[in-house]
Amino acid sequence: MVVLSASWGTICPAAWSFMLTARARGLGNASTRLHQLFEEEAPQLLGIPHAEVTRACLVPVTDFKAAWREPLESVVHWDAW
């Protein structure tokens, strides 16, 4: 399969849109390309045909849980320290 370099430019916007949409629906996610280090093992594990499909970005999705944050009053100061 021949992949033109121009086609890679559409991957980032598509992945970003997917990630924003997932987050808006309460799903956490993060893009990764770590699977590319395991060029043959990752597709086999995921059931993706290695020879027919080019993998550019993997986006694991999970339930989103907000992280604990310092209270705003302890980190923001107005006209004083």
Distance bins in CASP14 RR format, pairs under 12 A and 6 or more apart:
PFRMAT RR
TARGET T0000
AUTHOR 0000-0000-0000
RMODE 2
METHOD distances of the structure
MODEL  1
1 7 0 0 0 0 0 1 0 0 0 0 0
1 49 0 0 0 0 0 1 0 0 0 0 0
1 50 0 0 0 0 0 1 0 0 0 0 0
1 51 1 0 0 1 0 0 0 0 0 0 0
1 52 1 0 0 1 0 0 0 0 0 0 0
1 53 0 0 0 0 1 0 0 0 0 0 0
1 54 1 0 0 1 0 0 0 0 0 0 0
2 54 0 0 0 0 0 1 0 0 0 0 0
3 9 0 0 0 0 0 1 0 0 0 0 0
3 10 0 0 0 0 0 1 0 0 0 0 0
3 11 0 0 0 0 0 1 0 0 0 0 0
3 53 0 0 0 0 0 1 0 0 0 0 0
3 54 1 0 1 0 0 0 0 0 0 0 0
3 55 0 0 0 0 0 1 0 0 0 0 0
3 56 0 0 0 0 1 0 0 0 0 0 0
4 10 0 0 0 0 0 1 0 0 0 0 0
4 54 0 0 0 0 0 1 0 0 0 0 0
5 11 0 0 0 0 0 1 0 0 0 0 0
5 56 0 0 0 0 0 1 0 0 0 0 0
7 14 0 0 0 0 0 1 0 0 0 0 0
7 54 0 0 0 0 1 0 0 0 0 0 0
7 56 0 0 0 0 1 0 0 0 0 0 0
8 14 0 0 0 0 0 1 0 0 0 0 0
8 15 0 0 0 0 0 1 0 0 0 0 0
8 33 0 0 0 0 0 1 0 0 0 0 0
8 54 0 0 0 0 1 0 0 0 0 0 0
8 56 1 0 0 1 0 0 0 0 0 0 0
8 57 0 0 0 0 0 1 0 0 0 0 0
9 15 0 0 0 0 0 1 0 0 0 0 0
9 16 0 0 0 0 0 1 0 0 0 0 0
9 56 0 0 0 0 1 0 0 0 0 0 0
9 57 0 0 0 0 0 1 0 0 0 0 0
10 16 0 0 0 0 0 1 0 0 0 0 0
10 17 0 0 0 0 0 1 0 0 0 0 0
10 56 0 0 0 0 1 0 0 0 0 0 0
10 57 0 0 0 0 0 1 0 0 0 0 0
11 17 0 0 0 0 0 1 0 0 0 0 0
11 18 0 0 0 0 0 1 0 0 0 0 0
11 31 0 0 0 0 1 0 0 0 0 0 0
11 33 0 0 0 0 0 1 0 0 0 0 0
11 54 0 0 0 0 1 0 0 0 0 0 0
11 55 0 0 0 0 0 1 0 0 0 0 0
11 56 1 0 1 0 0 0 0 0 0 0 0
11 57 1 0 1 0 0 0 0 0 0 0 0
11 58 0 0 0 0 0 1 0 0 0 0 0
11 59 0 0 0 0 0 1 0 0 0 0 0
12 18 0 0 0 0 0 1 0 0 0 0 0
12 19 0 0 0 0 0 1 0 0 0 0 0
12 31 0 0 0 0 1 0 0 0 0 0 0
12 33 0 0 0 0 0 1 0 0 0 0 0
12 56 0 0 0 0 1 0 0 0 0 0 0
12 57 1 0 0 1 0 0 0 0 0 0 0
12 59 0 0 0 0 0 1 0 0 0 0 0
13 19 0 0 0 0 0 1 0 0 0 0 0
13 20 0 0 0 0 0 1 0 0 0 0 0
13 57 0 0 0 0 0 1 0 0 0 0 0
14 20 0 0 0 0 0 1 0 0 0 0 0
14 21 0 0 0 0 0 1 0 0 0 0 0
14 31 0 0 0 0 0 1 0 0 0 0 0
14 56 0 0 0 0 1 0 0 0 0 0 0
14 57 0 0 0 0 1 0 0 0 0 0 0
14 59 0 0 0 0 0 1 0 0 0 0 0
15 21 0 0 0 0 0 1 0 0 0 0 0
15 22 0 0 0 0 0 1 0 0 0 0 0
15 29 0 0 0 0 1 0 0 0 0 0 0
15 30 0 0 0 0 0 1 0 0 0 0 0
15 31 1 0 1 0 0 0 0 0 0 0 0
15 32 0 0 0 0 0 1 0 0 0 0 0
15 33 0 0 0 0 0 1 0 0 0 0 0
15 55 0 0 0 0 0 1 0 0 0 0 0
15 56 0 0 0 0 1 0 0 0 0 0 0
15 57 1 0 1 0 0 0 0 0 0 0 0
15 58 0 0 0 0 1 0 0 0 0 0 0
15 59 1 0 0 1 0 0 0 0 0 0 0
15 61 0 0 0 0 0 1 0 0 0 0 0
16 22 0 0 0 0 0 1 0 0 0 0 0
16 23 0 0 0 0 0 1 0 0 0 0 0
16 29 0 0 0 0 0 1 0 0 0 0 0
16 30 0 0 0 0 0 1 0 0 0 0 0
16 31 0 0 0 0 1 0 0 0 0 0 0
16 57 0 0 0 0 1 0 0 0 0 0 0
16 59 0 0 0 0 1 0 0 0 0 0 0
17 23 0 0 0 0 0 1 0 0 0 0 0
17 24 0 0 0 0 0 1 0 0 0 0 0
17 29 0 0 0 0 0 1 0 0 0 0 0
17 31 0 0 0 0 0 1 0 0 0 0 0
17 57 0 0 0 0 0 1 0 0 0 0 0
17 59 0 0 0 0 0 1 0 0 0 0 0
18 24 0 0 0 0 0 1 0 0 0 0 0
18 25 0 0 0 0 0 1 0 0 0 0 0
18 27 0 0 0 0 0 1 0 0 0 0 0
18 28 0 0 0 0 0 1 0 0 0 0 0
18 29 1 0 0 1 0 0 0 0 0 0 0
18 30 0 0 0 0 0 1 0 0 0 0 0
18 31 0 0 0 0 1 0 0 0 0 0 0
18 57 0 0 0 0 1 0 0 0 0 0 0
18 58 0 0 0 0 0 1 0 0 0 0 0
18 59 1 0 0 1 0 0 0 0 0 0 0
18 60 0 0 0 0 0 1 0 0 0 0 0
18 61 0 0 0 0 1 0 0 0 0 0 0
19 25 0 0 0 0 0 1 0 0 0 0 0
19 26 0 0 0 0 0 1 0 0 0 0 0
19 27 0 0 0 0 1 0 0 0 0 0 0
19 28 0 0 0 0 1 0 0 0 0 0 0
19 29 1 0 1 0 0 0 0 0 0 0 0
19 30 0 0 0 0 1 0 0 0 0 0 0
19 31 1 0 0 1 0 0 0 0 0 0 0
19 32 0 0 0 0 0 1 0 0 0 0 0
19 57 0 0 0 0 1 0 0 0 0 0 0
19 58 0 0 0 0 0 1 0 0 0 0 0
19 59 1 0 0 1 0 0 0 0 0 0 0
19 60 0 0 0 0 0 1 0 0 0 0 0
19 61 0 0 0 0 1 0 0 0 0 0 0
19 64 0 0 0 0 0 1 0 0 0 0 0
20 26 0 0 0 0 0 1 0 0 0 0 0
20 27 0 0 0 0 0 1 0 0 0 0 0
20 28 0 0 0 0 0 1 0 0 0 0 0
20 29 0 0 0 0 1 0 0 0 0 0 0
20 31 0 0 0 0 0 1 0 0 0 0 0
20 59 0 0 0 0 0 1 0 0 0 0 0
21 27 0 0 0 0 1 0 0 0 0 0 0
21 28 0 0 0 0 0 1 0 0 0 0 0
21 29 0 0 0 0 1 0 0 0 0 0 0
21 59 0 0 0 0 0 1 0 0 0 0 0
21 61 0 0 0 0 0 1 0 0 0 0 0
22 28 1 0 0 1 0 0 0 0 0 0 0
22 29 1 0 1 0 0 0 0 0 0 0 0
22 30 0 0 0 0 0 1 0 0 0 0 0
22 31 0 0 0 0 0 1 0 0 0 0 0
22 59 1 0 0 1 0 0 0 0 0 0 0
22 60 0 0 0 0 0 1 0 0 0 0 0
22 61 1 0 1 0 0 0 0 0 0 0 0
22 62 0 0 0 0 1 0 0 0 0 0 0
22 63 0 0 0 0 0 1 0 0 0 0 0
22 64 0 0 0 0 1 0 0 0 0 0 0
23 29 1 0 0 1 0 0 0 0 0 0 0
23 30 0 0 0 0 0 1 0 0 0 0 0
23 59 0 0 0 0 0 1 0 0 0 0 0
23 61 0 0 0 0 1 0 0 0 0 0 0
23 62 0 0 0 0 0 1 0 0 0 0 0
23 63 0 0 0 0 0 1 0 0 0 0 0
23 64 1 0 0 1 0 0 0 0 0 0 0
23 66 0 0 0 0 0 1 0 0 0 0 0
24 64 0 0 0 0 0 1 0 0 0 0 0
25 61 0 0 0 0 1 0 0 0 0 0 0
25 63 0 0 0 0 0 1 0 0 0 0 0
25 64 0 0 0 0 1 0 0 0 0 0 0
26 61 0 0 0 0 1 0 0 0 0 0 0
26 62 0 0 0 0 1 0 0 0 0 0 0
26 63 1 0 0 1 0 0 0 0 0 0 0
26 64 1 0 1 0 0 0 0 0 0 0 0
26 65 0 0 0 0 1 0 0 0 0 0 0
26 66 0 0 0 0 0 1 0 0 0 0 0
27 59 0 0 0 0 0 1 0 0 0 0 0
27 60 0 0 0 0 0 1 0 0 0 0 0
27 61 1 0 1 0 0 0 0 0 0 0 0
27 62 1 0 0 1 0 0 0 0 0 0 0
27 63 1 0 0 1 0 0 0 0 0 0 0
27 64 1 0 1 0 0 0 0 0 0 0 0
27 65 0 0 0 0 0 1 0 0 0 0 0
28 59 0 0 0 0 1 0 0 0 0 0 0
28 60 0 0 0 0 1 0 0 0 0 0 0
28 61 1 0 0 1 0 0 0 0 0 0 0
28 62 1 0 1 0 0 0 0 0 0 0 0
28 63 1 0 0 1 0 0 0 0 0 0 0
28 64 1 0 1 0 0 0 0 0 0 0 0
28 65 0 0 0 0 1 0 0 0 0 0 0
28 66 0 0 0 0 0 1 0 0 0 0 0
28 67 0 0 0 0 0 1 0 0 0 0 0
29 57 0 0 0 0 0 1 0 0 0 0 0
29 58 0 0 0 0 0 1 0 0 0 0 0
29 59 1 0 1 0 0 0 0 0 0 0 0
29 60 1 0 0 1 0 0 0 0 0 0 0
29 61 1 0 1 0 0 0 0 0 0 0 0
29 62 1 0 0 1 0 0 0 0 0 0 0
29 63 0 0 0 0 0 1 0 0 0 0 0
29 64 0 0 0 0 1 0 0 0 0 0 0
30 57 0 0 0 0 0 1 0 0 0 0 0
30 58 0 0 0 0 1 0 0 0 0 0 0
30 59 1 0 0 1 0 0 0 0 0 0 0
30 60 1 0 0 1 0 0 0 0 0 0 0
30 61 0 0 0 0 1 0 0 0 0 0 0
30 62 0 0 0 0 1 0 0 0 0 0 0
30 64 0 0 0 0 0 1 0 0 0 0 0
31 56 0 0 0 0 1 0 0 0 0 0 0
31 57 1 0 1 0 0 0 0 0 0 0 0
31 58 1 0 0 1 0 0 0 0 0 0 0
31 59 1 0 1 0 0 0 0 0 0 0 0
31 60 0 0 0 0 1 0 0 0 0 0 0
31 61 0 0 0 0 0 1 0 0 0 0 0
32 38 0 0 0 0 0 1 0 0 0 0 0
32 42 0 0 0 0 0 1 0 0 0 0 0
32 55 0 0 0 0 0 1 0 0 0 0 0
32 56 0 0 0 0 0 1 0 0 0 0 0
32 57 1 0 0 1 0 0 0 0 0 0 0
32 58 1 0 1 0 0 0 0 0 0 0 0
32 59 1 0 0 1 0 0 0 0 0 0 0
32 60 1 0 0 1 0 0 0 0 0 0 0
32 61 0 0 0 0 0 1 0 0 0 0 0
33 39 0 0 0 0 0 1 0 0 0 0 0
33 42 0 0 0 0 0 1 0 0 0 0 0
33 55 0 0 0 0 1 0 0 0 0 0 0
33 56 1 0 0 1 0 0 0 0 0 0 0
33 57 1 0 0 1 0 0 0 0 0 0 0
33 58 1 0 0 1 0 0 0 0 0 0 0
33 59 0 0 0 0 0 1 0 0 0 0 0
34 41 0 0 0 0 0 1 0 0 0 0 0
34 42 0 0 0 0 1 0 0 0 0 0 0
34 55 0 0 0 0 0 1 0 0 0 0 0
34 57 0 0 0 0 0 1 0 0 0 0 0
34 58 1 0 0 1 0 0 0 0 0 0 0
34 59 0 0 0 0 0 1 0 0 0 0 0
34 60 0 0 0 0 0 1 0 0 0 0 0
35 41 0 0 0 0 1 0 0 0 0 0 0
35 42 1 1 0 0 0 0 0 0 0 0 0
35 43 0 0 0 0 1 0 0 0 0 0 0
35 44 0 0 0 0 0 1 0 0 0 0 0
35 45 0 0 0 0 1 0 0 0 0 0 0
35 46 0 0 0 0 1 0 0 0 0 0 0
35 48 0 0 0 0 1 0 0 0 0 0 0
35 50 0 0 0 0 0 1 0 0 0 0 0
35 54 0 0 0 0 0 1 0 0 0 0 0
35 55 1 0 0 1 0 0 0 0 0 0 0
35 56 0 0 0 0 1 0 0 0 0 0 0
35 57 0 0 0 0 1 0 0 0 0 0 0
35 58 1 0 1 0 0 0 0 0 0 0 0
35 59 0 0 0 0 0 1 0 0 0 0 0
35 60 0 0 0 0 0 1 0 0 0 0 0
36 42 1 0 0 1 0 0 0 0 0 0 0
36 43 0 0 0 0 0 1 0 0 0 0 0
36 54 0 0 0 0 0 1 0 0 0 0 0
36 55 1 0 0 1 0 0 0 0 0 0 0
36 56 0 0 0 0 1 0 0 0 0 0 0
36 57 0 0 0 0 1 0 0 0 0 0 0
36 58 0 0 0 0 1 0 0 0 0 0 0
37 55 0 0 0 0 0 1 0 0 0 0 0
37 58 0 0 0 0 0 1 0 0 0 0 0
38 44 0 0 0 0 1 0 0 0 0 0 0
38 45 0 0 0 0 1 0 0 0 0 0 0
38 46 0 0 0 0 0 1 0 0 0 0 0
38 50 0 0 0 0 0 1 0 0 0 0 0
38 55 0 0 0 0 0 1 0 0 0 0 0
38 58 0 0 0 0 0 1 0 0 0 0 0
39 45 0 0 0 0 0 1 0 0 0 0 0
39 48 0 0 0 0 0 1 0 0 0 0 0
39 50 1 0 0 1 0 0 0 0 0 0 0
39 51 0 0 0 0 0 1 0 0 0 0 0
39 53 0 0 0 0 0 1 0 0 0 0 0
39 54 0 0 0 0 0 1 0 0 0 0 0
39 55 0 0 0 0 1 0 0 0 0 0 0
40 46 0 0 0 0 0 1 0 0 0 0 0
40 47 0 0 0 0 0 1 0 0 0 0 0
40 48 0 0 0 0 0 1 0 0 0 0 0
40 49 0 0 0 0 0 1 0 0 0 0 0
40 50 1 0 1 0 0 0 0 0 0 0 0
40 51 0 0 0 0 1 0 0 0 0 0 0
40 55 0 0 0 0 0 1 0 0 0 0 0
41 47 0 0 0 0 0 1 0 0 0 0 0
41 48 0 0 0 0 0 1 0 0 0 0 0
41 50 0 0 0 0 1 0 0 0 0 0 0
41 55 0 0 0 0 0 1 0 0 0 0 0
42 48 1 0 0 1 0 0 0 0 0 0 0
42 50 0 0 0 0 1 0 0 0 0 0 0
42 53 0 0 0 0 0 1 0 0 0 0 0
42 55 1 0 0 1 0 0 0 0 0 0 0
42 58 1 0 0 1 0 0 0 0 0 0 0
43 49 1 0 0 1 0 0 0 0 0 0 0
43 50 1 0 1 0 0 0 0 0 0 0 0
43 51 0 0 0 0 1 0 0 0 0 0 0
43 52 0 0 0 0 1 0 0 0 0 0 0
43 53 1 0 0 1 0 0 0 0 0 0 0
43 54 0 0 0 0 0 1 0 0 0 0 0
43 55 1 0 0 1 0 0 0 0 0 0 0
43 58 0 0 0 0 0 1 0 0 0 0 0
44 50 1 0 0 1 0 0 0 0 0 0 0
44 51 0 0 0 0 0 1 0 0 0 0 0
44 53 0 0 0 0 0 1 0 0 0 0 0
44 55 0 0 0 0 0 1 0 0 0 0 0
45 55 0 0 0 0 0 1 0 0 0 0 0
45 58 0 0 0 0 0 1 0 0 0 0 0
46 53 0 0 0 0 1 0 0 0 0 0 0
46 55 0 0 0 0 1 0 0 0 0 0 0
46 58 0 0 0 0 1 0 0 0 0 0 0
46 60 0 0 0 0 0 1 0 0 0 0 0
47 53 0 0 0 0 1 0 0 0 0 0 0
47 55 0 0 0 0 0 1 0 0 0 0 0
48 54 0 0 0 0 1 0 0 0 0 0 0
48 55 1 0 0 1 0 0 0 0 0 0 0
48 56 0 0 0 0 0 1 0 0 0 0 0
48 58 0 0 0 0 1 0 0 0 0 0 0
49 55 0 0 0 0 0 1 0 0 0 0 0
69 75 0 0 0 0 1 0 0 0 0 0 0
69 76 0 0 0 0 0 1 0 0 0 0 0
70 76 0 0 0 0 1 0 0 0 0 0 0
72 78 0 0 0 0 0 1 0 0 0 0 0
75 81 0 0 0 0 0 1 0 0 0 0 0
END
